[in-house]
Amino acid sequence: MRRTLLKSPSFVRTAKKVLKKSPDSIKSLQQTLEYLQEDIFVPSLKTHKLQGKLEGSYACSLGYDMRLIFEIVQYKGEEAILLQSLGTHEDVY
């Protein structure tokens, strides 16, 4: 099942900043988004549930220090992925 990707305003804002600072991350982000649409638990993504203030969300890895925060939501009666934030480990947690 291919999931729909929904981009929150926060994700759009942080993604623009991150990709402007690190244009080489574009390919990695595109590949990660493709994987997420197919299966959020692809081993290379290291997807895991979050706790604390981000409880209910998930994080996956785009590389050594880049993280993507997302939530699984219902959209038009189907499961979708709401992209919440993108940044370094320090920035998103």
N, C-alpha and C positions, 0 to 999 in steps of 0.2 A: 504494500500500500504506500503510495507516494503522498507525503504530507504537504500541506500548504505552509509556506513560510510567511509569517506576519511580522512586520518590522515596527517596533515601538518607536516613538519620536526620540526617546533616549538612545536607542540602538543606532538610529540614523546619525544622530549628533556625534556619538562617540566613535562610530565607525569612520566617519569623515575625518575626524582628528587623527585617529590611529593610522588610517591608510595614507593620509597626507604626510605624516611623519615617517611612515615605513611602507612605501609603495610595493616593496617586495612581498608584503603580506597578502596582497590581493589574490594571488594564485592559491595560497593556502586557505584563505577565507572561502573562495569559490568552491574548492574541493570539499571543505568541511560542510558547507551548506548542501552540496549534492549528497554527501553521506547522510546528513541529518534527515533529508527528505525521504530517504530509503529506509534507514535503520539508525536510530539514535545511539545504539549500543555497539557500533562498529568498534572493535578493539583499539584501533589506532586513535580514536577520539578520546579515549579514557573518560567517558561520560560517567558522571556521578551526581547523586542527589546532594543538595546543599542543606545546611542546618542554620539555625540562628535567624538573623534578620532576612535571610534569603531562602528560608524554608519554603518548600513547594516548587522551587526552581531547580534546574540542573546546570551543571557546568561541563564543558568539554574543552579539550586542548587543541590549539591550532599550531602548536610548536612548543619549544622549551618554556617560554614565559607568557604566551598569548592565550587568553581564555575567552570563551564565548558563553554568556549566561542566557538561558532560555527557559521557557515554561511550556508545558504541554497543555493546550486549551482546546475547547470545542469551537468550531467555526463552520457555520452552515451545516450543522449536524454531523460533522466529521472531525477527526482528530487533526489538530494543526500545531505548529510550533511558533510561539511568540518569542521573537528575538528581543532580548532585553538590554544587553550590554556587551561591549567588546573592549578588551584592553589587557594590560599586563596583570599578572597575578595580584600585585599590590593594588592596582587601580580598581579592579572589579570586586575585591573582597573588602 
